[in-house]
Amino acid sequence: MKKKKTTLTTPAANEIIATNSTNTTPAKRGRKPKNAAATTTTPKPNTPIMPLINSNNATILKKPNDTAIMTAAQKRKMMDPVDKDKKRKLNHASSSSTNATVTDPATDRPKVKTFARRPKADSQSKTSNTSNSNTPSSGIKPGVKVFKKRPAVEPLPLLNRSYTLSRILKGHAGDEDSDGSGNLWACEYEPTANLVALCGSNNILFLNVSLGRFVKKYTHIEPNEEFLCLAWTRLTGPKDLLDENAAEDAQCNILAAAGQLGSIKLFNTLQNECFRYLFGHHKQVRKLQFSKSKPRWLFSCSEDMSVRLWDIGPPNINDQENSSMCLAKFSLPSQVSEPSAFCITPDLSKMMVGCVQGEMLRFEMKPAEIKKLEKQDKCNDDGNEHIKNFRPKEIYPSGDEWHEGYIDDIYILGQHEQSKNPKSKSQPLDGFIVSRGSDDYETLIWDPKKSTKTDAEIAMSLEWLDSKDHAGLRFKIVEKQGDKVLLAGDYEGQIRIFNIGNDRKSRTMDDGTKELFPPTKILSHAKSSGVIRDLCISDDAKTIIAVNSANEVFIWNC
């Protein structure tokens, strides 16, 4: 059983590791022999080597009395009976050396018998052999596969390198903005690009990270709109673009944004305008997420007690009629509070939803249901009878065993690149849930297969700070190169980095609480003191972008 507000157990002195310290390999230690006198050996005197001069003035080094120093094994081999065929082979092998010493009867001195070398292969034959890739190279037997060495994988910078604050930028808000409108709520990297979208108030900013400045700005025509969440997707080829004339490598990045008014706006980065609206939610939208397996499918959660699944349609401004639709609706029961966060697996089979008062729900979609949604006819959103409605499979209540307060964020582990291949081996913690409540002093990593409504099977418990009445702080998880790293901005302007892929597990302490793991690394700066609302990280994990409640953008580089 887990108790709340547990204190961090201080490790022993020999367990404390300084942040960003250089790991030095300890010197090898050898075990002393039990009897030093018995192991001491007297060095043998060097056997003198006598030079012998032949008739050609060639110096040959030869040890005298070779038979005297012959090993016992060689003597036994010579005494063993050997048939004539073996003797002939042995004599032939001994006489086939390149330099054989024989005696000249006239001078009674040894002379060197030399053999002519084989002629070198023609240059033409060499080039023909090298040009033919199927011909095996010298020293390699035919039919033997040769495997090239894979290049060494660079360690994940989040765990092995230091980050420095390189730039601080002011966001969209001006002096005339009222209280709260200065918040920058979300930031997201554009796929395979060095552009970051940031939102707050009724503005969306596009930051070029390389230049360190904003290159675009979109202001919504409705001043009472306040964008709270963003999501990117990349459409590739005729299937995603819904264009038969599109090339196979044609690509288009789409940005979705939503917030206070409940409608979802779609943007094409090539045009600085909203080309489509998605209407369906009746209250504010708090989070968006595109499917990794179906790039046109967008999920959104709203205060209207629902999570919706959309097909955003083609990114064509001229094609507005029946180009997008709502495919499904995930309804929350009345006994839980409004949704605040959610996460969907890459194969769309499971979805976890977190709520304002700490409840969590699990939804499931079967493969047959997903295929049915793919074939679903386009319909008007006003006819709700045409929309597939899903009910939760499991509800985890708020309370002492689970979370208390606003669910800041929730994530399902196992969304790395290898997860797209069904034949790839799963990694530790794949399928586990990462969740955090604003009133907790910890972030939980737990197993949904072994957890029940009244008992949480916790794998790891991560140290967290007192929220001080702040809620809605998002975290990011990076799953690359076999590592799993959690990044989260806190209430004091710091970025906390946790290594959660090192196979550690929280022990149950004597008082029944779970062991809390401190951050692996903390990024802090004197000029960063506001609440970090959200952060994002580049594809190579070398740049971190963070936004805070004081209308500031921080760029960290390694």
NORVEN-V201902 format. One line per field, one symbol per residue. ss: DSSP state (@ for helix, = for strand, . for the rest). phi: phi as a letter, one per 30 degrees, with the letter a starting at -180 (. if undefined). burial: # if it has 16 or more other C-alpha atoms within 10 Angstrom, else .. Layout:
ss=???
phi=???
burial=???
This chain:
ss=............@@@....................@@@@.........=====.....=====..@@@@..@@@@@@@@....@@@@@@@@@@@@...======....======........@@@@@@@@@.........................@@@@...=======...............====.....======..======....=======.......==========@@@@@.........=========....=====.....=====......======......======...======.............=======.......======.....======....=====..@@@@@@@@.........@@@.===...===..........======....@@@@............=====....=====...........======...........======..=======.....=====........=.....=.==...===........======.....======...======.
phi=.ccdhdcdddddddcdcddidddcddddccddddbdddcdcdddddddccdbccdchcdccbddhdddcddddddddddddbdddddddddddddcddbcdbcdddchbdbcccbdddddddddddddddddddddddicddicdccdddddddedeecbbccbdcabbddddcdddddjdddcdabbddehbccbcbblhccbcccddddiadcbbccddcdddbdcabacbbcbiddddhbdddddcdbaccccbaaddjdcccbcddccadcacccldcbdccabaddddbdddbcbcbddiacccbcdiddcddccdhcbacdabcccdddcdddbaaacdedidbbcbccdcjdbbccbbdedddddddcdddbdddcdddcdcccddabcddkddccbidddabbcdjcdddddcdddddceidjdccbbcdcdcaccbbcddcdbdcbcdccbbcdbcddhicbiddbbbcbbhicbbccbdcdcicccccdcccidbddddddjdcdccdddabcbaddcbddddaabbdddicbccbbbdcibbcccbb
burial=.#.#.#...............................................#.......................................................###.......................#...................#.##..##.#..#..###.......###########...###############....#..#..#....##############.###.........#################....######.##.##########.######################........#########...#############.###############........#.....#.#....###.#.#..####..################.##.......###.##################.......#########..#...##########..#########.########....##......############...###########...################.
